[in-house]
């Protein structure tokens, strides 16, 4: 019984810590959103040299989990509509380099509104999400992320129809 309580308390502390991390679902609800569809000011306030930590690795799906990665990434806005960011690209500075699915997975999460859901229009080098919030903010309900094979970059942009 004592072991069960200690494990339960430990899990609760870990869960609370993860929800307060940048990029976690809990953090998106309590801080200023700075991803696709955000105002340029909010986007810039969230655009800084970000680094990966073991905690951030916990937020990746198990098949993408690899705590041996070191480095970070930098986001650059590419297009705006109604003073909101509609496209940007990311340069990943990791050792060893991230794979294409890992780069795409990092573009989702806190870089999209909380209602964004993956569609079935996906490939190894492209993922498309649907979000009604993006539709309200910028008039485009889809976000498409692409990454070229073998390069440490990825691009995400809003679009009206889902396609890779």
C-alpha positions as CSV (number, residue, x, y, z in Angstrom):
1,X,0.0,0.0,0.0
2,X,2.8,2.4,0.9
3,X,4.6,1.7,-2.4
4,X,1.4,2.3,-4.3
5,X,0.9,5.7,-2.6
6,X,4.6,6.7,-3.3
7,X,4.2,5.7,-7.0
8,X,0.9,7.6,-7.2
9,X,2.4,10.8,-5.7
10,X,5.5,10.5,-7.9
11,X,3.3,10.1,-11.1
12,X,1.1,13.1,-10.0
13,X,4.2,15.3,-9.5
14,X,5.6,14.3,-12.9
15,X,2.2,14.9,-14.6
16,X,2.0,18.4,-13.1
17,X,5.5,19.2,-14.1
18,X,5.0,18.2,-17.7
19,X,1.8,20.3,-18.0
20,X,3.8,23.4,-17.0
21,X,6.5,22.9,-19.6
22,X,6.6,25.0,-22.8
23,X,5.2,23.0,-25.6
24,X,2.9,20.9,-23.4
25,X,-0.9,20.9,-23.7
26,X,-1.3,22.5,-20.3
27,X,1.1,25.3,-21.1
28,X,-0.8,26.3,-24.3
29,X,-3.9,27.1,-22.2
30,X,-2.1,29.3,-19.7
31,X,0.3,31.3,-21.8
32,X,0.2,33.4,-24.9
33,X,-0.1,31.2,-28.0
34,X,2.8,31.9,-30.4
35,X,2.4,29.3,-33.2
36,X,0.7,29.3,-36.6
37,X,-2.1,31.9,-36.7
38,X,-0.7,33.9,-33.8
39,X,0.0,37.6,-34.1
40,X,3.4,38.5,-35.2
41,X,4.2,39.9,-31.7
42,X,3.1,36.7,-30.0
43,X,5.1,34.6,-32.5
44,X,8.2,36.7,-32.0
45,X,7.8,36.5,-28.2
46,X,7.8,32.7,-28.5
47,X,10.6,32.6,-31.1
48,X,13.9,32.2,-29.4
49,X,16.7,29.7,-29.5
50,X,15.0,26.7,-28.0
51,X,16.8,23.7,-26.7
52,X,15.8,20.1,-26.2
53,X,15.7,18.7,-22.7
54,X,14.9,15.2,-21.3
55,X,11.5,16.6,-20.2
56,X,10.7,17.8,-23.8
57,X,11.7,14.3,-25.0
58,X,8.9,12.9,-22.7
59,X,6.4,14.7,-24.8
60,X,7.4,12.9,-28.1
61,X,5.6,9.7,-29.1
62,X,7.6,6.6,-28.0
63,X,8.8,5.7,-31.5
64,X,10.4,9.2,-31.7
65,X,11.8,9.2,-28.2
66,X,15.6,9.5,-28.2
67,X,17.1,11.3,-25.2
68,X,20.5,11.3,-26.9
69,X,19.7,14.4,-29.0
70,X,21.4,17.7,-28.2
71,X,20.8,21.0,-29.7
72,X,17.7,23.2,-30.5
73,X,15.8,25.0,-33.2
74,X,15.0,28.4,-34.5
75,X,11.7,29.6,-36.1
76,X,11.5,32.2,-38.9
77,X,8.2,33.8,-40.1
78,X,7.7,33.6,-43.8
79,X,4.2,35.0,-44.5
80,X,1.4,36.9,-42.7
81,X,-2.3,37.6,-43.3
82,X,-4.3,40.1,-41.2
83,X,-1.2,40.6,-39.0
84,X,-1.1,36.9,-38.2
85,X,1.6,34.4,-39.1
86,X,0.4,32.1,-41.9
87,X,3.7,30.4,-42.7
88,X,7.1,29.9,-41.1
89,X,10.1,27.6,-41.3
90,X,12.3,26.0,-38.7
91,X,16.0,25.3,-38.7
92,X,16.9,22.4,-36.4
93,X,20.4,22.5,-34.9
94,X,20.7,19.0,-33.4
95,X,23.3,16.4,-33.0
96,X,22.7,13.8,-34.4
97,X,20.4,15.3,-37.1
98,X,16.6,14.6,-36.6
99,X,14.8,12.3,-39.0
100,X,12.0,13.7,-41.2
101,X,9.2,12.2,-39.0
102,X,10.9,13.7,-35.9
103,X,11.2,17.2,-37.5
104,X,7.5,17.0,-38.5
105,X,6.4,15.9,-35.0
106,X,8.1,18.9,-33.5
107,X,6.1,21.2,-35.7
108,X,2.8,20.1,-34.2
109,X,2.0,20.4,-30.6
110,X,2.3,23.9,-29.2
111,X,2.9,25.3,-32.7
112,X,-0.7,24.7,-33.6
113,X,-4.0,25.7,-31.9
114,X,-5.3,23.1,-29.3
115,X,-8.1,21.9,-31.6
116,X,-5.7,20.9,-34.4
117,X,-6.1,17.3,-35.4
118,X,-4.0,15.3,-37.9
119,X,-5.8,14.4,-41.2
120,X,-5.2,11.4,-43.3
121,X,-3.4,13.5,-45.9
122,X,0.1,12.6,-44.7
123,X,3.4,11.1,-45.9
124,X,6.9,10.6,-44.6
125,X,7.8,14.2,-45.5
126,X,4.4,15.9,-44.9
127,X,1.7,16.2,-42.3
128,X,-1.6,18.1,-42.6
129,X,-3.7,19.2,-39.6
130,X,-7.3,20.6,-39.5
131,X,-8.2,23.4,-37.0
132,X,-11.4,25.4,-36.8
133,X,-9.4,28.0,-34.7
134,X,-7.1,28.6,-37.7
135,X,-10.1,29.1,-39.9
136,X,-11.5,31.8,-37.5
137,X,-8.1,33.5,-37.1
138,X,-6.8,33.6,-40.7
139,X,-9.5,32.1,-42.9
140,X,-7.6,28.9,-43.6
141,X,-8.5,25.7,-41.6
142,X,-5.6,23.5,-42.6
143,X,-1.9,23.6,-41.7
144,X,0.6,21.6,-43.8
145,X,4.1,20.8,-42.6
146,X,6.8,19.6,-45.0
147,X,10.4,18.8,-44.6
148,X,13.0,17.9,-47.3
149,X,14.8,14.7,-47.0
150,X,18.3,15.0,-45.4
151,X,18.1,18.7,-44.6
152,X,17.7,20.2,-41.1
153,X,14.8,22.3,-41.9
154,X,11.0,22.1,-42.0
155,X,8.2,24.4,-43.2
156,X,4.6,24.9,-42.0
157,X,2.0,27.0,-43.7
158,X,-1.8,27.5,-43.5
159,X,-3.9,26.5,-46.5
160,X,-7.6,26.4,-47.5
161,X,-7.6,22.8,-48.7
162,X,-5.7,19.8,-47.3
163,X,-2.8,18.7,-49.5
164,X,0.9,17.8,-49.2
